[in-house]
Amino acid sequence: MSMTITRRSALALAGAALLPAAPLKLQFGFSLYGMRSLPWRDGINHVARIGYKSTELSLRAGWNTEPRLLTKADRVEIRKRLLDTGLALPAVMENMPLGRPDGLKVNQERLRAAAEICHECSPGPAALMETTVGGRPDSWDQMKGAMAEELAGWAKLAEQLKIVIAIKPHSKLAMNRPERARWLIEQVKSPSIKLVYDYSHYEVNALDMKQTMEQIVPHAVFAHIKDCTGPAPGSKFLLPGDGKTDYKAYVAMLAGLGYRGPVVVEVSVDVFDLPNYDPVAAATRVWERVSPAFA
C-alpha cells in the first residue's frame, strides 16, 4: 500500500522536527532509610502523599523492613500499598561489606533474602539491590583483590536470582573514589553489577560534579542525593536543599549524560540521629525545596 505525503503534511512534519524536545523527567523518590522511626505502612503513605514517585526499602538491621521481619502477608501488602499509592520501588538498600573472609556465606544469604524482597515487594520490575561495600579508604590496595573476587561471586548469584546489584562509593569506605568504583566493576564485567551515583560522597572530598558524573553515570542505574557542609575532614551530611547543590543544574547534567534511572533522597545518619529529627517534616522540606528541579 502506498501513502502520499502532501506538501502541507511534509511542512508540518518538518516543523515538528524543529520543535525542542520535551524535557526529560527523572523519577524523584524518598528512601524509607530516612523514616526508621515510622511503621513502614505510614512511611509509604507519607512518601506518596507528599508527592514523591518512588521509594526504597531499607533491609538493614534496625529497620522494620529487614527481610526476617517481613512475613509473606507483609510483602503482599507492601506491593499492594505501593501499587495503590502509585509509588515505584526501584531499589532496596543493604549493607554488605566485600572481601571479608568470614563474610562470604553471610553475604550470600543476605543477597538471597534481598532478592526475594526485590521480586515480591515491587509492583513493577524487580527492584535492584544497592549496597556499600565496606573497608577503609586506606585499606583499598590490600582489599581490592579480595573484593573483586567476591563481587564476581555476587554477579553469578545475582544472575541466578534475576536481580541487579548496584554498589555505592562512600567517602568513608574503601571504594571512595570514581576510579576505584570503575576498577572494581571492570574486574567483574557483569550486566548484573552496576553503580550508584551519590555526589555528596565526592563533594566532601572536593571532587567536581561534572567530572564524577562523567566517570560514574555510564555505569549507574541508581542515584542518591543529599548535601554536605563542605570538604572533609569534619564534614557533615545534610538534607538535600540545605547545602550548595544546584539541583536544577544537577538534574540537567545527569539527564544530559544519559542517566535514566531514579533519583532518591537518602537522609544521612548525621541528620536522622539528631534529637529533633522528624522524618515527615524532613521529607516535606526536601520536596518543597528540591522537587521543582524534577518538574
C-alpha positions as CSV (number, residue, x, y, z in Angstrom):
1,M,0.0,0.0,0.0
2,S,1.4,3.4,-0.9
3,M,1.0,6.6,1.1
4,T,1.0,10.1,-0.4
5,I,2.6,12.8,1.7
6,T,1.2,16.2,0.8
7,R,3.2,19.4,0.8
8,R,1.3,20.6,3.8
9,S,1.9,17.5,5.8
10,A,5.6,17.5,4.8
11,L,5.9,21.0,6.1
12,A,4.1,20.0,9.3
13,L,6.5,17.1,9.8
14,A,9.5,19.3,9.2
15,G,8.2,21.9,11.6
16,A,7.6,19.3,14.3
17,A,11.2,18.0,13.9
18,L,12.5,21.5,14.6
19,L,10.5,21.9,17.8
20,P,12.5,21.5,21.0
21,A,12.1,18.0,22.6
22,A,10.1,17.8,25.8
23,P,12.5,17.9,28.8
24,L,13.3,14.5,30.2
25,K,11.8,14.0,33.7
26,L,13.7,11.8,36.1
27,Q,11.8,9.9,38.7
28,F,12.2,11.6,42.2
29,G,11.9,9.4,45.3
30,F,12.4,9.3,49.0
31,S,14.1,6.4,50.8
32,L,12.5,4.8,53.8
33,Y,16.0,4.6,55.2
34,G,15.2,8.1,56.5
35,M,11.9,7.0,58.2
36,R,13.3,4.4,60.5
37,S,11.1,5.5,63.4
38,L,7.8,5.1,61.5
39,P,5.9,1.9,60.7
40,W,6.6,1.1,57.0
41,R,2.9,1.5,56.2
42,D,3.0,5.0,57.4
43,G,6.2,5.7,55.7
44,I,4.9,4.6,52.3
45,N,1.7,6.6,52.8
46,H,3.6,9.8,53.7
47,V,6.1,9.5,50.8
48,A,3.2,9.1,48.3
49,R,1.1,11.9,49.9
50,I,3.9,14.4,49.8
51,G,4.3,13.8,46.1
52,Y,7.3,11.5,45.5
53,K,7.1,9.0,42.7
54,S,9.2,6.2,44.2
55,T,10.7,4.9,47.5
56,E,13.4,2.5,48.7
57,L,13.1,-0.1,51.4
58,S,15.9,-0.5,53.9
59,L,16.8,-4.1,54.5
60,R,19.5,-3.2,57.1
61,A,19.4,-4.4,60.7
62,G,17.4,-1.9,62.8
63,W,14.8,-1.1,60.2
64,N,11.3,-2.7,60.3
65,T,11.7,-3.8,56.6
66,E,14.5,-6.1,57.4
67,P,13.7,-9.3,55.5
68,R,13.5,-11.6,58.5
69,L,10.8,-9.3,59.9
70,L,8.6,-9.2,56.8
71,T,6.1,-12.0,56.7
72,K,4.6,-13.3,53.4
73,A,1.5,-11.2,54.2
74,D,3.6,-8.1,54.8
75,R,5.3,-8.5,51.4
76,V,2.0,-8.8,49.6
77,E,0.7,-5.7,51.5
78,I,3.8,-3.7,50.7
79,R,3.4,-4.5,47.0
80,K,-0.3,-3.7,47.0
81,R,0.2,-0.4,49.0
82,L,2.9,0.7,46.5
83,L,0.5,-0.2,43.7
84,D,-2.4,1.7,45.3
85,T,-0.3,4.8,46.0
86,G,1.4,4.8,42.6
87,L,4.9,4.5,44.1
88,A,7.6,2.6,42.3
89,L,10.1,0.5,44.2
90,P,13.3,0.9,42.1
91,A,15.7,-0.3,44.9
92,V,16.2,-1.9,48.3
93,M,19.1,-0.9,50.5
94,E,21.6,-3.3,52.0
95,N,25.0,-3.0,53.8
96,M,27.2,-5.9,52.7
97,P,31.0,-5.5,53.1
98,L,33.1,-7.2,50.4
99,G,36.3,-9.1,50.9
100,R,36.0,-10.3,54.5
101,P,36.9,-14.0,54.8
102,D,34.2,-14.6,57.4
103,G,31.5,-12.7,55.5
104,L,31.2,-14.7,52.3
105,K,28.5,-17.1,53.4
106,V,26.6,-14.4,55.3
107,N,26.6,-12.1,52.3
108,Q,25.2,-14.8,50.0
109,E,22.4,-15.5,52.5
110,R,21.6,-11.8,52.7
111,L,21.7,-11.5,48.9
112,R,19.2,-14.3,48.6
113,A,16.9,-12.7,51.2
114,A,17.2,-9.3,49.5
115,A,16.4,-10.8,46.1
116,E,13.1,-12.2,47.5
117,I,12.1,-8.7,48.6
118,C,13.2,-7.3,45.2
119,H,10.8,-9.6,43.4
120,E,8.0,-9.9,46.0
121,C,7.5,-6.3,47.0
122,S,7.9,-4.4,43.8
123,P,4.7,-3.6,41.9
124,G,6.7,-3.4,38.7
125,P,10.0,-4.9,37.6
126,A,12.2,-6.4,40.3
127,A,13.9,-3.8,42.4
128,L,17.6,-3.6,42.3
129,M,19.7,-4.1,45.5
130,E,22.1,-1.2,46.3
131,T,24.8,-1.5,48.9
132,T,28.1,0.0,50.1
133,V,31.0,-2.4,50.1
134,G,32.9,-1.7,53.4
135,G,36.6,-1.4,54.2
136,R,38.5,1.8,55.0
137,P,39.9,4.2,52.4
138,D,43.5,3.4,53.4
139,S,42.8,-0.4,53.1
140,W,41.9,-0.3,49.3
141,D,45.2,-1.6,48.0
142,Q,45.1,-4.5,50.4
143,M,41.5,-5.4,50.0
144,K,40.6,-4.7,46.3
145,G,41.7,-8.1,45.0
146,A,39.5,-10.0,47.6
147,M,36.7,-7.5,47.0
148,A,36.8,-8.1,43.2
149,E,36.8,-11.9,43.7
150,E,33.8,-11.9,46.0
151,L,32.0,-9.4,43.7
152,A,32.4,-11.8,40.9
153,G,30.6,-14.4,43.0
154,W,27.8,-11.9,43.7
155,A,27.4,-11.4,40.0
156,K,26.9,-15.1,39.3
157,L,24.4,-15.3,42.1
158,A,22.6,-12.2,41.0
159,E,22.2,-13.6,37.5
160,Q,20.6,-16.7,39.0
161,L,18.3,-14.6,41.2
162,K,17.4,-12.3,38.3
163,I,18.3,-9.1,40.1
164,V,20.8,-6.3,39.6
165,I,23.3,-5.2,42.3
166,A,24.4,-1.6,42.4
167,I,27.4,-0.9,44.5
168,K,27.8,2.5,46.1
169,P,31.0,4.5,46.5
170,H,31.2,6.0,50.0
171,S,33.6,8.7,51.2
172,K,34.5,6.9,54.4
173,L,34.9,3.4,52.9
174,A,37.4,1.6,50.7
175,M,35.6,2.3,47.4
176,N,35.5,6.1,47.9
177,R,36.5,7.5,44.5
178,P,35.2,7.1,41.0
179,E,38.3,5.4,39.7
180,R,38.1,2.8,42.4
181,A,34.4,2.1,41.6
182,R,35.2,1.7,37.9
183,W,38.2,-0.5,38.6
184,L,36.1,-2.9,40.7
185,I,33.2,-3.3,38.3
186,E,35.6,-3.7,35.3
187,Q,37.2,-6.7,37.0
188,V,33.8,-8.4,37.0
189,K,32.3,-7.1,33.7
190,S,28.8,-8.4,34.5
191,P,25.4,-6.8,33.5
192,S,24.3,-7.7,37.0
193,I,26.8,-5.4,38.7
194,K,26.2,-1.6,38.3
195,L,27.0,1.5,40.3
196,V,25.1,4.1,42.4
197,Y,25.9,7.8,41.9
198,D,25.8,9.9,45.0
199,Y,27.6,13.2,44.5
200,S,27.7,14.0,48.2
201,H,30.4,11.4,48.8
202,Y,32.6,13.1,46.2
203,E,31.7,16.6,47.3
204,V,33.1,16.0,50.8
205,N,36.5,15.3,49.0
206,A,36.1,18.4,46.8
207,L,35.7,16.5,43.6
208,D,34.0,18.1,40.6
209,M,30.3,17.2,40.0
210,K,30.5,17.1,36.2
211,Q,33.7,15.0,36.2
212,T,32.4,12.5,38.7
213,M,29.2,12.2,36.7
214,E,31.1,11.6,33.5
215,Q,33.0,8.8,35.3
216,I,30.1,7.1,37.0
217,V,26.9,7.7,35.1
218,P,27.7,5.4,32.2
219,H,27.7,2.6,34.7
220,A,25.0,3.9,37.1
221,V,21.4,2.6,37.5
222,F,20.5,4.4,40.7
223,A,21.3,7.8,42.3
224,H,21.0,9.1,45.9
225,I,21.0,12.7,46.8
226,K,21.9,14.6,50.0
227,D,24.0,17.7,50.7
228,C,27.0,18.3,52.9
229,T,28.6,21.1,55.0
230,G,31.8,21.2,53.0
231,P,35.0,19.3,52.3
232,A,36.4,16.7,54.8
233,P,37.6,16.4,57.5
234,G,34.7,17.3,59.8
235,S,32.1,17.5,57.0
236,K,28.6,16.5,57.9
237,F,25.8,15.4,55.6
238,L,22.7,17.5,55.3
239,L,19.2,17.2,53.8
240,P,19.1,17.9,50.0
241,G,18.4,21.6,49.6
242,D,20.2,22.6,52.8
243,G,23.6,22.7,51.1
244,K,25.1,24.3,48.0
245,T,24.0,21.9,45.3
246,D,22.0,23.5,42.4
247,Y,19.6,20.7,41.8
248,K,18.2,22.1,38.6
249,A,21.7,22.0,37.1
250,Y,22.3,18.6,38.7
251,V,19.2,17.1,37.0
252,A,20.0,18.6,33.7
253,M,23.6,17.4,33.8
254,L,22.6,13.9,34.9
255,A,20.0,13.5,32.2
256,G,22.3,15.1,29.6
257,L,24.8,12.4,30.3
258,G,22.3,9.7,29.5
259,Y,21.1,8.8,33.0
260,R,17.6,7.4,33.0
261,G,17.2,5.9,36.5
262,P,15.6,7.2,39.7
263,V,17.0,9.9,41.9
264,V,16.2,9.1,45.5
265,V,16.6,11.2,48.7
266,E,18.8,9.5,51.3
267,V,18.7,11.1,54.7
268,S,22.1,10.6,56.4
269,V,22.6,9.3,59.9
270,D,24.1,12.7,60.5
271,V,20.6,14.0,60.2
272,F,18.2,11.3,61.4
273,D,20.2,10.8,64.6
274,L,19.6,14.4,65.7
275,P,17.2,14.5,68.7
276,N,14.7,16.8,66.9
277,Y,14.6,14.9,63.7
278,D,11.1,14.5,62.2
279,P,11.0,12.2,59.1
280,V,7.8,13.5,57.7
281,A,8.8,17.1,58.2
282,A,12.2,16.3,56.6
283,A,10.6,14.6,53.5
284,T,8.2,17.6,53.1
285,R,11.0,20.1,53.4
286,V,13.1,18.3,50.8
287,W,10.1,18.1,48.4
288,E,9.4,21.8,48.7
289,R,13.0,22.8,48.0
290,V,14.1,20.2,45.5
291,S,11.2,18.8,43.6
292,P,10.9,21.8,41.2
293,A,14.2,20.7,39.7
294,F,12.4,17.5,38.6
295,A,9.2,19.2,37.3
